[in-house]
Amino acid sequence: MPRYFFHVREGGDLSRDIEGQTLPDAEAARRGAANANRAILGERLLHGGALNNRQIEIADETGHVVDVVTAHEVLFQHGRLRSYSDDVTQSAPVMTSRKPPSR
């Protein structure tokens, strides 16, 4: 199986992934990059910081960038906030209105 590297670019800074991950194909690498970007964005939401100027460059074993996943792609789809089936907030309790107790 091929090895893919997820280099994180934020503005002019690039943090290179030196370990990489063995994945079956580029589509699996894209899903992995989207998940990594979601995790980073979650940390930013908790601790503060810009959300929209990060991208993950997916490089193959030769160093060739085969795809790029941006924070915008992870956050939005068709101009609306994107939802994910594995989003843990979907299992959070939902506040429902309750009638005041009868007296």
C-alpha positions as CSV (number, residue, x, y, z in Angstrom):
1,M,0.0,0.0,0.0
2,P,1.2,3.5,-0.7
3,R,2.3,6.0,2.0
4,Y,0.7,9.5,2.1
5,F,2.0,12.5,4.0
6,F,-0.2,15.3,5.4
7,H,1.6,18.6,5.3
8,V,-0.2,21.4,7.1
9,R,0.1,24.8,5.5
10,E,-1.1,27.8,7.4
11,G,-0.4,31.1,5.6
12,G,3.3,31.0,4.6
13,D,4.2,28.3,7.2
14,L,4.4,24.6,6.3
15,S,4.6,21.8,8.8
16,R,5.8,18.7,7.1
17,D,4.5,15.3,8.1
18,I,7.7,13.1,8.2
19,E,6.0,9.9,9.2
20,G,3.0,9.6,6.8
21,Q,0.4,7.0,6.8
22,T,0.0,3.8,4.8
23,L,-3.4,4.0,3.1
24,P,-5.1,2.0,0.3
25,D,-5.5,5.0,-2.1
26,A,-5.7,8.8,-2.6
27,E,-9.4,8.9,-1.7
28,A,-8.6,7.3,1.7
29,A,-5.9,9.9,2.1
30,R,-8.3,12.7,1.3
31,R,-10.8,11.4,4.0
32,G,-7.9,11.2,6.4
33,A,-6.8,14.7,5.6
34,A,-10.4,16.0,6.1
35,N,-10.6,14.3,9.5
36,A,-7.3,15.7,10.5
37,N,-8.4,19.2,9.4
38,R,-11.6,18.7,11.4
39,A,-9.6,17.9,14.5
40,I,-7.4,20.9,14.1
41,L,-10.4,23.1,13.5
42,G,-12.0,21.7,16.7
43,E,-9.0,22.7,18.7
44,R,-9.0,26.1,17.2
45,L,-12.7,26.6,18.2
46,L,-11.9,25.6,21.8
47,H,-8.7,27.6,22.1
48,G,-9.1,30.4,19.6
49,G,-7.4,31.2,16.4
50,A,-8.2,31.7,12.7
51,L,-10.2,28.9,11.1
52,N,-10.1,29.7,7.4
53,N,-6.4,29.9,6.3
54,R,-5.3,26.3,6.8
55,Q,-4.9,23.6,4.2
56,I,-3.6,20.1,4.3
57,E,-1.4,19.1,1.3
58,I,-1.5,15.4,0.7
59,A,1.8,14.2,-0.8
60,D,2.7,10.8,-2.1
61,E,5.9,8.9,-1.4
62,T,7.7,10.8,-4.1
63,G,6.8,14.2,-2.5
64,H,4.3,15.1,-5.3
65,V,1.2,16.8,-3.8
66,V,-1.7,14.7,-5.1
67,D,-4.5,16.7,-3.4
68,V,-5.2,19.6,-1.1
69,V,-8.0,19.8,1.6
70,T,-8.8,23.3,2.8
71,A,-10.5,24.3,6.0
72,H,-13.2,25.9,3.9
73,E,-14.0,22.6,2.2
74,V,-14.2,20.9,5.6
75,L,-16.5,23.6,7.1
76,F,-18.8,24.3,4.1
77,Q,-20.6,22.4,1.4
78,H,-22.7,24.3,-1.2
79,G,-22.4,27.5,0.8
80,R,-23.8,25.9,4.0
81,L,-22.2,24.6,7.1
82,R,-21.3,21.0,6.4
83,S,-22.5,18.1,8.6
84,Y,-20.8,14.8,9.2
85,S,-22.4,11.5,10.2
86,D,-19.7,10.9,12.8
87,D,-20.1,14.4,14.4
88,V,-20.2,13.8,18.1
89,T,-22.3,16.9,18.6
90,Q,-25.2,15.0,17.0
91,S,-25.4,12.8,20.0
92,A,-25.5,15.7,22.4
93,P,-28.8,16.2,24.4
94,V,-31.2,18.5,22.7
95,M,-32.9,21.1,24.9
96,T,-36.7,20.8,24.7
97,S,-39.2,23.2,26.1
98,R,-41.1,22.0,29.1
99,K,-44.3,23.2,30.5
100,P,-44.1,24.6,34.0
101,P,-45.5,22.2,36.6
102,S,-49.2,22.4,37.2
103,R,-50.3,23.7,40.6
